[in-house]
Amino acid sequence: AEAALVLDPKLSEAAFQASKAQMALGKPDDALPVLRRAIDVDATFVIRAAEDPDHQRHESELNSFLIALREEALRSTAPTAQAA
């Protein structure tokens, strides 16, 4: 998966699989930035990560990460919403 990401950083499935492998190895700090790359290309990876057993092993880290993503999205859309 990591070799595929070197070839094309937009391969979201490869990013998800690399994140999954890092989680399985007990390295959530390495996994979450890679998961972010997958989510940036395809938001459905949020759901896949939440359902994935390897990601669920590190539930608190994953939940904190997803909360931070949600807050970031809210901050980025707030000016547009306020202008409307």
N, C-alpha and C positions, 0 to 999 in steps of 0.2 A: 504493500500500500504506500509506503513512504517513497519507494522508487517511482511509483506512478505519479506521486505528487511532484517529484522533481521534474518529470517530463511535462506535466501540465498542472499547475497549481489550482486550476478550476475544476479538477476532477473531484466533485463533492463526495461521491461514494468512496473514493480512495481516502479522502480526508476522514470520513466517518469511520472507516475500517481501521485507519491508523489510530484514531482516538480510542476506539474500542479496544485495540491491542494494548495501548498505554494504560487504559483503565484496568484491563485484566492483569497487567504487570504491577498494579498498585501505584501508578504514577499519575494521579489526577492533575497535578500541576502541569505536566507535560501534555496530557490529553485534552484539556479544555481549550487551549488556544487552537489546537488542530480541529476540534469540534466546531469552534467558531468559524473557521474557514469553510466547513461544510454548510453550516447554517447561513452564512453570508451568500452562498450560491443558491441554496434551496432550504427554505424555512421548515420544510417537513422533517428535517433532521432533528428539530427540537422534540417532536413527538417520538421519533425513532429512538433518540437517546433516552427519553423518559421511560420507554418501554423495554430498553435493552438491559439484560441481566448484568453485563459487565459495567455499564454505567451506573446501574442501581446499587452496585457494591459500594459506591462512593456517593451515596444519596445526598448527604449534607453539602458536599462540595458541588455536586451537580445542581442542587436547588439554589445555592448561593449564586452560582454562575448564571442560571436561568433568570433569577430575580434581577441580577445586574443587567442582563440583556434587555429585560422588559423595561427597566428604568431608563436605560440608554435610549430605547425606542421612544419612550414617552417624552424624554427631554428633546429629542430631535424633531418630534412632531408638534410639540407645544407651540412654537412660534407660528406655524401654519394654522393651527386650530384657533389661536387667539386672533390672528389676522382675519380669519373668516368670521 
